Amino acid sequence: MTTSVALPSPTRPWGAGRLAPYPAVIRRPHATVTIDPTTQLGVFRDRVGQVVERGKHATSSGTETSTTTNSDSRNDQGHDQDSTQD
């Protein structure tokens, strides 16, 4: 006597309906990236070895402090934020 086990029917993965073709390919002007040992920054070079200028990028930093204004059983909390960018 053999026992038959019903296998679940295959279902389409839920994310398959969200798939779309990749957008058009964009050629970047650089071919390689190396690290400058002095500045520790990336140096982008084109296919013939010339440096490609990648533009300037700013740096930023920020801080956040938490404040408590009530020390009984029901704390009233807030916070401050600041940031600087150059």
DSSP file (Angstrom, degrees, kcal/mol; ACC not computed):
  #  RESIDUE AA STRUCTURE BP1 BP2  ACC     N-H-->O    O-->H-N    N-H-->O    O-->H-N    TCO  KAPPA ALPHA  PHI   PSI    X-CA   Y-CA   Z-CA
    1    1 A M              0   0    0      0, 0.0     2,-0.4     0, 0.0     0, 0.0   0.000 360.0 360.0 360.0 130.8    0.0    0.0    0.0
    2    2 A T        -     0   0    0      2,-0.0     2,-0.5     0, 0.0     0, 0.0  -0.852 360.0-138.8-111.0 146.6    1.4    3.4   -1.0
    3    3 A T        -     0   0    0     -2,-0.4     2,-0.5     2,-0.0     0, 0.0  -0.892  12.8-144.7-105.9 131.7    0.5    6.7    0.6
    4    4 A S        -     0   0    0     -2,-0.5     2,-0.5     2,-0.0    -2,-0.0  -0.823  10.0-160.2 -97.6 129.3    0.0    9.7   -1.7
    5    5 A V        -     0   0    0     -2,-0.5     2,-0.5     0, 0.0    -2,-0.0  -0.939  17.5-130.5-110.5 127.0    1.1   13.1   -0.3
    6    6 A A        -     0   0    0     -2,-0.5     3,-0.0     1,-0.0    -2,-0.0  -0.636  21.2-147.5 -77.1 123.9   -0.3   16.2   -1.9
    7    7 A L        -     0   0    0     -2,-0.5     2,-0.0     1,-0.1    -1,-0.0  -0.681  25.0-103.1 -88.9 145.2    2.5   18.7   -2.8
    8    8 A P        -     0   0    0      0, 0.0    -1,-0.1     0, 0.0     3,-0.1  -0.374  39.5-109.5 -65.7 146.3    1.7   22.4   -2.7
    9    9 A S        -     0   0    0      1,-0.1     2,-0.1    -2,-0.0    -3,-0.0  -0.518  40.0 -99.2 -75.3 145.1    1.2   24.0   -6.1
   10   10 A P        -     0   0    0      0, 0.0     2,-0.3     0, 0.0    -1,-0.1  -0.375  41.4-159.4 -65.2 140.1    4.0   26.3   -7.1
   11   11 A T        -     0   0    0     -3,-0.1     3,-0.1    -2,-0.1     0, 0.0  -0.886  23.0-105.3-120.4 153.7    3.2   30.0   -6.6
   12   12 A R        -     0   0    0     -2,-0.3     5,-0.1     1,-0.1     0, 0.0  -0.582  45.6-103.5 -74.8 133.8    4.7   33.1   -8.2
   13   13 A P    >   -     0   0    0      0, 0.0     3,-1.3     0, 0.0     4,-0.4  -0.288  27.4-123.4 -57.3 143.1    7.1   34.9   -5.8
   14   14 A W  G >  S+     0   0    0      1,-0.3     3,-0.6     2,-0.1     4,-0.1   0.810 108.0  52.6 -61.9 -31.4    5.5   38.1   -4.4
   15   15 A G  G >  S+     0   0    0      1,-0.2     3,-1.6     2,-0.1     4,-0.5   0.594  84.3  86.4 -82.3  -9.9    8.2   40.4   -5.7
   16   16 A A  G X  S+     0   0    0     -3,-1.3     3,-1.0     1,-0.3    -1,-0.2   0.829  83.6  57.9 -62.3 -31.3    8.1   39.2   -9.3
   17   17 A G  G <  S+     0   0    0     -3,-0.6    -1,-0.3    -4,-0.4    -2,-0.1   0.665 102.6  55.9 -71.4 -15.0    5.3   41.6  -10.1
   18   18 A R  G <  S+     0   0    0     -3,-1.6    -1,-0.2    -4,-0.1    -2,-0.2   0.520  81.8 112.6 -93.9  -6.5    7.6   44.5   -9.0
   19   19 A L    <   +     0   0    0     -3,-1.0    -3,-0.0    -4,-0.5     0, 0.0  -0.354  40.5 175.3 -69.3 146.5   10.4   43.7  -11.4
   20   20 A A        -     0   0    0     -2,-0.0    -2,-0.0     3,-0.0    -3,-0.0  -0.967  37.3 -87.2-144.5 157.3   11.2   46.0  -14.2
   21   21 A P        -     0   0    0      0, 0.0     0, 0.0     0, 0.0     0, 0.0  -0.300  52.5 -97.7 -63.0 151.0   13.9   46.2  -16.9
   22   22 A Y        -     0   0    0      1,-0.1     3,-0.1     3,-0.0     0, 0.0  -0.375  44.6-106.7 -63.2 148.1   17.1   48.0  -15.9
   23   23 A P        -     0   0    0      0, 0.0    -1,-0.1     0, 0.0     3,-0.1  -0.190  55.4 -64.5 -68.6 171.7   17.3   51.6  -17.1
   24   24 A A        -     0   0    0      1,-0.1     2,-0.2     0, 0.0     0, 0.0  -0.216  61.3-101.7 -56.9 145.8   19.5   52.5  -20.0
   25   25 A V        -     0   0    0     -3,-0.1     2,-0.5     1,-0.0    -1,-0.1  -0.504  32.4-153.3 -72.5 135.4   23.3   52.0  -19.4
   26   26 A I        -     0   0    0     -2,-0.2     2,-0.5    -3,-0.1    -1,-0.0  -0.958  10.2-137.3-112.4 123.5   25.2   55.2  -18.7
   27   27 A R        -     0   0    0     -2,-0.5    -2,-0.0     2,-0.0     0, 0.0  -0.671  17.3-144.4 -79.5 125.5   28.9   55.3  -19.6
   28   28 A R        -     0   0    0     -2,-0.5    -1,-0.0     2,-0.2     0, 0.0  -0.632  14.4-126.9 -88.2 149.4   31.0   56.8  -16.8
   29   29 A P  S    S+     0   0    0      0, 0.0     2,-0.3     0, 0.0    18,-0.2   0.563  86.2  74.9 -75.5  -5.9   34.0   58.9  -17.8
   30   30 A H        -     0   0    0     16,-0.1    16,-0.3     1,-0.1    -2,-0.2  -0.775  50.4-174.6-109.1 154.5   36.4   57.0  -15.6
   31   31 A A  S    S+     0   0    0     14,-3.8     2,-0.3     1,-0.3    15,-0.2   0.688  72.0  19.4-112.1 -32.3   37.9   53.6  -16.1
   32   32 A T  E     -A   45   0A   0     13,-1.9    13,-2.3    14,-0.0     2,-0.4  -0.947  57.1-153.4-138.5 158.6   39.8   53.0  -12.8
   33   33 A V  E     +A   44   0A   0     -2,-0.3     2,-0.3    11,-0.2    11,-0.2  -0.997  18.4 173.4-132.8 128.6   39.8   54.4   -9.3
   34   34 A T  E     -A   43   0A   0      9,-2.1     9,-3.6    -2,-0.4     2,-0.5  -0.840  32.5-110.2-125.8 166.8   42.9   54.3   -7.0
   35   35 A I  E     -A   42   0A   0     -2,-0.3     7,-0.2     7,-0.2    -2,-0.0  -0.875  23.2-131.7-102.0 126.2   43.6   55.8   -3.6
   36   36 A D     >  -     0   0    0      5,-2.9     4,-2.6    -2,-0.5     5,-0.3  -0.651  14.7-146.2 -72.2 121.7   46.1   58.6   -3.3
   37   37 A P  T  4 S+     0   0    0      0, 0.0    -1,-0.2     0, 0.0    -2,-0.0   0.771  93.8  47.3 -64.9 -25.1   48.4   57.6   -0.5
   38   38 A T  T  4 S+     0   0    0      1,-0.1    -2,-0.0     3,-0.1    -3,-0.0   0.937 126.4  22.9 -80.5 -49.5   48.9   61.2    0.7
   39   39 A T  T  4 S-     0   0    0      2,-0.1    -1,-0.1     0, 0.0     3,-0.1   0.634  90.9-135.3 -93.9 -15.2   45.3   62.4    0.8
   40   40 A Q     <  +     0   0    0     -4,-2.6     2,-0.3     1,-0.3    -5,-0.0   0.762  62.5 130.6  62.0  26.6   43.5   59.0    1.1
   41   41 A L        -     0   0    0     -5,-0.3    -5,-2.9     1,-0.0    -1,-0.3  -0.747  65.7 -97.9-106.6 157.2   41.1   60.2   -1.6
   42   42 A G  E     -A   35   0A   0     -2,-0.3     2,-0.5    -7,-0.2    -7,-0.2  -0.527  29.1-153.9 -73.5 137.6   40.0   58.3   -4.7
   43   43 A V  E     -A   34   0A   0     -9,-3.6    -9,-2.1    -2,-0.2     2,-0.4  -0.967   9.4-154.0-114.0 117.6   41.7   59.3   -7.9
   44   44 A F  E     -A   33   0A   0     -2,-0.5     8,-3.2     8,-0.5     2,-0.4  -0.784  13.1-172.8 -95.0 130.4   39.6   58.6  -11.0
   45   45 A R  E     -AB  32  51A   0    -13,-2.3   -14,-3.8    -2,-0.4   -13,-1.9  -0.940  16.1-132.0-124.4 145.6   41.4   58.0  -14.3
   46   46 A D    >   -     0   0    0      4,-2.8     3,-1.7    -2,-0.4   -16,-0.1  -0.138  45.7 -80.1 -83.2-173.0   40.0   57.6  -17.8
   47   47 A R  T 3  S+     0   0    0      1,-0.3   -17,-0.1   -18,-0.2    -1,-0.1   0.684 130.9  47.5 -66.6 -19.1   40.9   54.8  -20.3
   48   48 A V  T 3  S-     0   0    0      2,-0.1    -1,-0.3     0, 0.0    -3,-0.0   0.337 122.2-101.0-103.4   7.1   44.2   56.5  -21.3
   49   49 A G  S <  S+     0   0    0     -3,-1.7     2,-0.2     1,-0.3    -2,-0.1   0.443  74.2 139.9  95.0   0.0   45.3   57.2  -17.7
   50   50 A Q        -     0   0    0      1,-0.1    -4,-2.8    -5,-0.0    -1,-0.3  -0.559  59.3-106.6 -79.4 142.7   44.4   60.9  -17.4
   51   51 A V  B     -B   45   0A   0     -6,-0.2     2,-0.5    -2,-0.2    -6,-0.3  -0.485  29.3-147.4 -69.3 133.0   42.9   62.1  -14.1
   52   52 A V        -     0   0    0     -8,-3.2    -8,-0.5    -2,-0.2     2,-0.3  -0.912  15.5-127.4-103.0 124.0   39.2   62.8  -14.4
   53   53 A E        -     0   0    0     -2,-0.5     3,-0.1     1,-0.1   -10,-0.0  -0.562  21.3-171.1 -72.0 126.9   37.9   65.6  -12.1
   54   54 A R        -     0   0    0     -2,-0.3    -1,-0.1     1,-0.3   -11,-0.0   0.316  39.3-112.9-103.4   6.9   35.0   64.4  -10.1
   55   55 A G        -     0   0    0      2,-0.0     2,-0.3     0, 0.0    -1,-0.3  -0.124  40.9 -60.0  86.5 172.0   33.9   67.7   -8.6
   56   56 A K        -     0   0    0     -3,-0.1     2,-0.4    -2,-0.0    -3,-0.0  -0.731  43.4-160.6 -97.1 143.1   34.0   68.9   -5.0
   57   57 A H        -     0   0    0     -2,-0.3     2,-0.1     0, 0.0    -2,-0.0  -0.984  12.5-135.8-124.8 135.5   32.2   67.3   -2.2
   58   58 A A        -     0   0    0     -2,-0.4     2,-0.3     1,-0.0    27,-0.0  -0.380  11.5-138.2 -83.2 163.6   31.4   68.9    1.1
   59   59 A T        -     0   0    0     -2,-0.1    27,-2.1     2,-0.0     2,-0.3  -0.878  20.8-175.5-116.6 155.1   31.7   67.4    4.5
   60   60 A S  E     -C   85   0B   0     -2,-0.3     2,-0.3    25,-0.2    25,-0.2  -0.974   9.7-170.6-146.5 160.7   29.3   67.7    7.4
   61   61 A S  E     -C   84   0B   0     23,-2.0    23,-2.5    -2,-0.3     2,-0.3  -0.976   7.2-172.5-147.4 158.4   28.9   66.8   11.0
   62   62 A G  E     -C   83   0B   0     -2,-0.3     2,-0.3    21,-0.2    21,-0.2  -0.989   9.2-156.0-151.8 158.2   26.1   66.9   13.5
   63   63 A T  E     -C   82   0B   0     19,-2.0    19,-1.9    -2,-0.3     2,-0.4  -0.955   3.8-165.6-133.2 154.0   25.3   66.4   17.1
   64   64 A E  E     -C   81   0B   0     -2,-0.3     2,-0.4    17,-0.2    17,-0.2  -0.989   4.9-167.7-140.9 131.9   22.1   65.5   19.0
   65   65 A T  E     -C   80   0B   0     15,-1.9    15,-2.3    -2,-0.4     2,-0.4  -0.946  13.7-139.5-121.3 142.4   21.5   65.8   22.7
   66   66 A S  E     -C   79   0B   0     -2,-0.4     2,-0.4    13,-0.2    13,-0.2  -0.797  18.0-161.9 -98.8 139.9   18.6   64.3   24.7
   67   67 A T  E     -C   78   0B   0     11,-2.8    11,-2.1    -2,-0.4     2,-0.4  -0.954   9.9-163.0-124.3 143.8   17.0   66.4   27.5
   68   68 A T  E     +C   77   0B   0     -2,-0.4     9,-0.2     9,-0.2     3,-0.1  -0.993   8.9 177.0-123.1 122.9   14.8   65.3   30.4
   69   69 A T        +     0   0    0      7,-2.5     2,-0.4    -2,-0.4     8,-0.1   0.470  66.6  52.1-106.1  -2.7   12.8   68.0   32.1
   70   70 A N        -     0   0    0      6,-0.3     6,-0.3     2,-0.1    -1,-0.2  -0.989  54.5-170.3-137.5 126.0   10.9   66.0   34.7
   71   71 A S        +     0   0    0     -2,-0.4     4,-0.1     4,-0.1    -1,-0.1   0.392  59.7  93.4 -99.3   4.2   12.4   63.6   37.1
   72   72 A D  S    S-     0   0    0      2,-0.3    -2,-0.1     1,-0.1     3,-0.0  -0.015 102.4 -72.7 -80.8-163.4    9.2   62.0   38.5
   73   73 A S  S    S+     0   0    0      1,-0.2     2,-0.7     2,-0.1    -1,-0.1   0.693 122.7  61.2 -69.7 -17.8    7.8   58.8   37.1
   74   74 A R  S    S-     0   0    0      2,-0.0    -2,-0.3     0, 0.0    -1,-0.2  -0.839  80.6-153.9-113.1  96.3    6.5   60.4   33.9
   75   75 A N        -     0   0    0     -2,-0.7     2,-0.7    -4,-0.1    -4,-0.1  -0.407   6.9-152.4 -71.7 140.4    9.5   61.8   32.0
   76   76 A D        -     0   0    0     -6,-0.3    -7,-2.5    -2,-0.1    -6,-0.3  -0.935  27.6-174.8-110.7 104.8    9.0   64.7   29.6
   77   77 A Q  E     +C   68   0B   0     -2,-0.7     2,-0.3    -9,-0.2    -9,-0.2  -0.722  16.0 158.3-110.0 153.0   11.8   64.3   27.1
   78   78 A G  E     -C   67   0B   0    -11,-2.1   -11,-2.8    -2,-0.3     2,-0.3  -0.853  20.1-143.4-148.9-176.0   13.0   66.4   24.1
   79   79 A H  E     -C   66   0B   0     -2,-0.3     2,-0.3   -13,-0.2   -13,-0.2  -0.992   4.4-140.3-155.8 157.0   16.1   66.7   22.1
   80   80 A D  E     -C   65   0B   0    -15,-2.3   -15,-1.9    -2,-0.3     2,-0.4  -0.898  17.0-168.8-115.8 147.4   18.3   69.3   20.3
   81   81 A Q  E     +C   64   0B   0     -2,-0.3     2,-0.3   -17,-0.2   -17,-0.2  -0.992   8.9 169.8-133.9 143.9   20.0   68.9   16.9
   82   82 A D  E     -C   63   0B   0    -19,-1.9   -19,-2.0    -2,-0.4     2,-0.3  -0.985   6.5-173.3-145.8 158.1   22.6   70.9   15.1
   83   83 A S  E     -C   62   0B   0     -2,-0.3     2,-0.4   -21,-0.2   -21,-0.2  -0.991   9.5-155.9-148.8 154.2   24.7   70.4   12.1
   84   84 A T  E     -C   61   0B   0    -23,-2.5   -23,-2.0    -2,-0.3     2,-0.4  -0.977  11.5-176.3-129.5 144.9   27.6   72.1   10.2
   85   85 A Q  E      C   60   0B   0     -2,-0.4   -25,-0.2   -25,-0.2    -2,-0.0  -1.000 360.0 360.0-142.0 139.8   28.5   71.8    6.6
   86   86 A D              0   0    0    -27,-2.1   -26,-0.1    -2,-0.4    -1,-0.1   0.373 360.0 360.0-119.2 360.0   31.3   73.3    4.6
